[in-house]
Amino acid sequence: MQRKNYKLEKVFTPSKPAEITYVERYEINRRIDRAIKTSGKQIIIYGYSGVGKTSLIFKKLKQFKRKFIKTSCISGMTIQDIVLDAFNQLDIYYPSQIDESESKTKGSSLASNFWFIKAGLKFEKKDEGKQINKRAVDLPITPQNLAKFIGEKKLVWVIEDFHKIEETHKKQMAQIMKVFMDASTEYPNLKIIALGAVNSAREVVQYDSEMKSRISEIEVPLMHHDNLKSIIESGEQLLNVSFTENVKNRIITYSSGLPAVTHQLCLLLCELNNIEKTQRNLHKIQFDKFNEAMEEYLEENSDSFRAIFEQATKVTHQRKNENPIDLLKHIIDLNKENFTISEIRDVIQRTNRNYKPNNLKKYIDEFLAPIRSEILRFNENHNTYYFSNPFIKAYIQCSLKAEINKNKILTKEFKNILREELLIAQKAFQQDYGEFDFGNFEDI
């Protein structure tokens, strides 16, 4: 039987939803299946950036054969911007002028006074009958009309990066969801699916308590190492390549539970081995290219690391002892993989005995959110914090020491720190997921 050919960029997809290497997460899938099937149920899917939220929901929509429109939010977006974007995608027009010389018949799928969906309208013209259409975005737009048009076309409205909506507009977003729920009596498949960061669902519910029982809040957690390994093994089969166990374990460790990083490292390793598509004969990918792939990854993401650091340490209001960069210095000084609020407090009080940690938890929790680039995570079982991945922690340490070259991140200092952080990451990963063979990091 002839092997089917796949292009490398279709197999490992770090920048777009996974398709052919998609890995099922059964417990989450059951909850999403139930929410999609339940008429009127709106869905909020939340989790850390790169954890696979987008891949998950688009795979499900394809499975249920649900068509959709997608709005991608950016920082500073208002609710008006979001609604207008949805209307633009629906391609809604209204007739502003009709000239008739003899006769004309028309049929429309929408029972509306003057708005209609362009794709759903048919005209049969005789002689010189003519109609002039204008875009409906020139008219006042309401959530009720938006729900009606999306419902008529049997679509789902997917809103990506929901957390980036301006805070003052999130209450209105909750109200729009309520309108969609009410309209679901007429349009059973009508639904908003919002993808956002941790706590996105709570933000909606806090603005409208009635939403609590009518929204399905689904968290997409960090990926277990078995799932990350399944991504690699799926790619091996599709491309007819073989990664050594040592390489697989390294990729899983560096990924820190994020499938996007797994896809990126696998992609780079294949490129360095001149693999562009499915191989005729099995190609073994050895460890000797791993360091080169890591350097390529660090080079490629150096601007991202810098942007993350700058966002995490941005100062809006000066605070004594509690500016973001000061807090990160205190955390680094602890030299621990997991740490608590009380431990950070103790470090600060060594130099300032009069320090009162009244707002310390609030400021540390900011590092969990997009406002500070999600550089920290919180372990609820142990009530401790830890860095989201070893790359960011290593970059922060180098930046704080002022030993990093802004044009080239691959310094000896960075590599030395990264080696240490991988050993720490190994311990943290084992604490969360059990024993696992990560190999030896001394040769990084």
Secondary structure, DSSP 8 states (H G I E B T S, - for coil): ------BHHHH--TTS--STT----HHHHHHHHHHHHSTT-EEEEE--TTSSHHHHHHHHHHHTT-EEEEEE--TT--HHHHHHHHHHHHTEEEEEEEE-SS-EEEEESS--SS-EEGGGEEEEE-TT-EEEEEEGGGS---HHHHHHHHHHTTEEEEEESGGGS-GGGHHHHHHHHHHHHHHTTT-TT-EEEEEESTTHHHHHHHH-GGGGGGEEEEE-----HHHHHHHHHHHHHHHTEEE-HHHHHHHHHHHTT-HHHHHHHHHHHHHHTT--B--SS-EEE-GGGHHHHHHHHHHHHHHHHHHHHHHHT--SS--TTTSHHHHHHHHHHH--SSB-HHHHHHHHHHH-TT---TTHHHHHHHTTSGGGTT-EEEETTTTEEEES-HHHHHHHHHHHHT--BTTB---HHHHHHHHHHHHHHHHHHHHHH--------TT-
